[in-house]
């Protein structure tokens, strides 16, 4: 796995009274990239490995995350006889829905009706703050309430940028870490200007109170993005996203762009790919190899991906459940 030690905050969190024994619930938060998932994985796998028939439910917020998580867990338990086989890649594409909050509730209901709920040892709720979501939040709340109402103790582990109030409701120990393994600088982009996040509160306050959209009169931007003459980039936000992604790629780094929906994701990938700089013949040949591999799959290749991958841009959404070794969204890790 390549893990030789854990961060001090992870150790401190895990050693909290009653956590490793499963007696206490846990709600914790840490910055992105700070190692939140490993804490939950350790508690979940410990419970499953030590119990004769112990089972665990892991609820993830997005189907697109499931495949990556299953691959990680498969590696984590490799060589352990106690663990039953995890779903195959093919099964994942057919059964991805059962990992949603809706089906997690169904699993618990079925276990209660069949009197097998005693086998459940731990429930991990990723992105616990989504309990406030207007569409899916009530499902997570319903699931947690059922678990709390059971006669036997089932450990609940919730992680994300959440609040101590949720820990009180779940009768859980609350742990907060601000550890960042890599320093992160945050900025906001407004009207083709880039401002440090440290000024965001005053910035947004001024934005809501001022009728003058040119807020650079009040705040000095650290950088500016040149407006584009292209019609597709007339929107300052779209122009900034494409320009910053291209600048990052030109310097030899990878860039992740999060979009609000499937169509926005696809459209943004197309715009970025059309502005990407050229590459070496060797790199282009590797990208073409990725395209050929994807075309050979039974599910075929998405038409937009066929256009963007040769230019070094890929996107991922829940409908694109490619095998991990061929997932275009993972090819950035291999410098393709």
N, C-alpha and C positions, 0 to 999 in steps of 0.2 A: 504493500500500500504506500510505502514511502514515508510513513509517519513514525518518527522515532521518539517524539516527545509532544506534549501538548502545551498550550499557552498557560501561564500562571493563572489567568482569570478562569480558564476552563477547569483547571484543577480545583481552584477555590470554590467554584460553583458546584461541581460534582460532589465535593466533600461536605456540602451542606447537610445538616442533620436529617436523616431519614430519606435522602434522595437515592443513594445507591441501593438501599434496601427496598425501595418502592413504597415506603410508608408515607411519604409526603409528596404532594404534587409540586410542580415547578413551573413558574412563569418567568421568563428571562428575556433580556434584550441586549443586543450588541450591534455595532455598526456593520454595514455590509462588508463582507470579506474578513470579518473578525473571528469566524469559526463557530457560528451559532449551531450549524447543523451537526457538527461532530458531537456536541454535548448530548443532543437528543438521540443521535445514533448509538452512543455508548449506553445510555440508559435503556433504550429499546432493545438492543441486542443482548445486553446483560440479562434482562428479564426473560427473553425468549430462550437463551442458552441455558439458564439455570432451572427453569421450570420444566417439568416432565411433558406437559402438554400446553405450555404457555404460548399465547398468541399475541400479536400486536397489530394495531391499526395505525397507519400513517396517513394523515389527510394532508394532501398538497393542494395549493390554491389553483394551479393550472395544470391541465393535462400535458402540456408541453414539457413540464418538469419531471414527469413520471419516469420516462424512459431513462433519463440521466441518473435518477435516483436509484432505479432498479439495478442499473449497471454498477453503481457504486456499492450497493449492498451485496451484490453478487460477488464482487471482489473481496469485500470485507469478511464474508463467511466462507470463502474458498477453502476447501480442505476440512471443514467442520462437519462431522457426520450428523450432529444433532439437528441441523437446520434442514427443513424440507426444501425441495427444489423451488426456486423462484420462477415466475412466469417467463416463458421464452419470448424472444423478440416478436415472433409471429403472434403469440397470444396477447402481447401487450397491445398490438394494433386493434385487436378485436374486443378486448376487455378493458379498455382504458377508462370507461365510464365508472366502473365500480370504485375508483379511487377518489371520486368526488364526495363532497359533504353529503349529497343526497343519498348515495349508495352506502356510505359509511353508516348512515342512520338505518338503512335497510339491513345491513349486516348485523348491527346491534339488535334490531328488532327480531330478526330471524334467530339469533343466538339466544335471546330471552325466551322466545316461543319454544325452541327446541331444547331448552335447559342446558345449553352448552356455554352460556355466558361466563361460567366459572373459569373457562380456559383463557379468557381475555385478561391479560396482565397489564398492558400499558396502551395508552392512546396518545399519539403525538399530533399536535395541531400546529402546522406551520402557518405563518402569517396570521397569527391570532387576532391582530387588529382588524382583520376583515370581518370580524363579528359585527362591525358597525356598517357593513355593506348593505345597501337597501335591498339588493336582490338575493344574495346568498348568505348574509350574516345570520339570519334566523335559523338556518340549517345547522350551522356550527354551534349556535347557542343551544339548540334542541339536543344535539348530540352530547354536548358537555353536561347538560342538565340530566340526561338519562344516566350518564356514567356516574355522576355524583349521587344519584338516587339508588344505585345498586347496593345490595346488602354487603357484598364483598368489596374489598379495596382494589380499585383499578387506578393505577397511577396515571395522572394527566400531565403531559409536558407541553407547554405552549411557548412558542418563540416568535419574536418579531419586535417591531418598534411599538410596544404596547405600554399600558399604564399599570401602576400598582393596584388600581381599583379592580382590575380583572383578576389579579392574584388573590385579592380578598374574596371575591365571589367564588373562585375555584378552590378556596381554602389551601392556597399554595404558597410556597416560599417564593419571594420575589428577588431576583438578582439582576443587576444592571452593570454592564461593562461598556466602557467607552474606548476600549483598546482598538487601535487600528494598526495592523501589521505593516501597512504601507501608508505613508502620509497622503492624505487626499485633499486636494484643493478644489473647492467648489465655486462655481460662478453661475450667474443668471444672465440670460440673453434677452435684451429688450430693444426693439427697433434698431436692429443691426449694431447694437453696442453691447459689450460684455462687461459686467460688473462683478466684483468680488462678493461672495455670498455673505460676508460679514456686514455688508451694508443693506442686506435684503429687507430687513424689517422697516428701516427708515425709507428705503426705496419704494416698497409697496405702499407704505402709508402716503408718501408723496404722490404716487401714481393714482391712488384713489381720490386724493383731494385736489390735485392739480388738473386744470383743464388743458394745460400745455403738454402735448404728447412728447415734446423734446426734453426728456428729463435729464439729458446730458448738461442742460443749463444748470442743474442743481447738483449733479454728481458727475465725477470724472470717470469715464470708463477706462478699464485697463487695456482693452483692445476694441477694435471696431471691425466689422465685417463689411466688405465692399458690396454695395447693391449690385444686383445682376440685371443685365439687359434682357435676359431670356424670360419669356412669358411664364414658363412653368415655375420660375423662381422669383416672381414678383412679390410673393408674400415674404415679409422679412424673416418670419420664423422658419419657413421652409428653406429659404436661402441660407440662413445661419446654420441649420442642421447639415445641409449638403456641404457648405464651405468648410465647416469644422471637421467633418468626417474626412473630406479629401485632404485637408492639411495634415491630419493625424496619419493617414495612410501614406502620404508623401514622405513623412519623416520615418517611415518604417515600422509604425506601430499599428495595432489593431484598434478598431473603434466599435463600440456597441451602441446601437440606437434603439431606444424603446418607443414604440408607437402605440396609439390608443385603440387600434383595431386592425382587423385582417387587411382591409383595403388600404388603410394608411401605411401599414407595414410593407405591403407589396409595392405601392406607388413610390414610397421613399427609397426602397431598394433600387428601383428602376432609375430614379433620378440620380442617386449616388453613383450607380454603375456607369451611367452615361458620362459622368464627369471624372471618372477614375483615370489616373495617369497610366501610361503604357507599362508593360512588364517585359522581363527577359523571355527569350524563346523557351528556356527551360521551365520557367514558372507557368507560361501559357500552356505548355504541353501537359504539365501536371493538372492544371485546371480542366483541360479537355478530357484527361483521364477520369476525373471526377464525374464529368458529364456523361461519359460512356458507361461508367459503373452504375450511375443512377438510372440511365435509360434501360439497362438490362434487368432492372427489378420488375416484378409483376405489377406493381402499382404505377410504374412509369415515372416520368420526370415532369414536374410542374413546368409549364411553358415559360413562366417568368424566370424561374431559376435557370432554365436553359439559356436564357439571355444574360442573366446577371453573373452567374458563376464564372464564365470565361473572363470576366472583367474584375474578378476578385471580390464580388459582393454576394452574400447569401442571406437568406432570412428564414425564420423558423416560426411555425404556428402549429396548433394542435392537430390539424388535418395532415400534416407532413410527418408521419411516424416512420421515418426511414430507419433501417438498422444502424446502430451506433457507429460502426466502422465506416459507413458511407454517408452519415448525416452531414450535409454541406455546412451546417452551422458549427460543426466541430473542426472543420478543416483549417480554421484560422490558427488552431493550436499546432498545426504541422507546417505553418508558413507557406501554405498554398495560396 
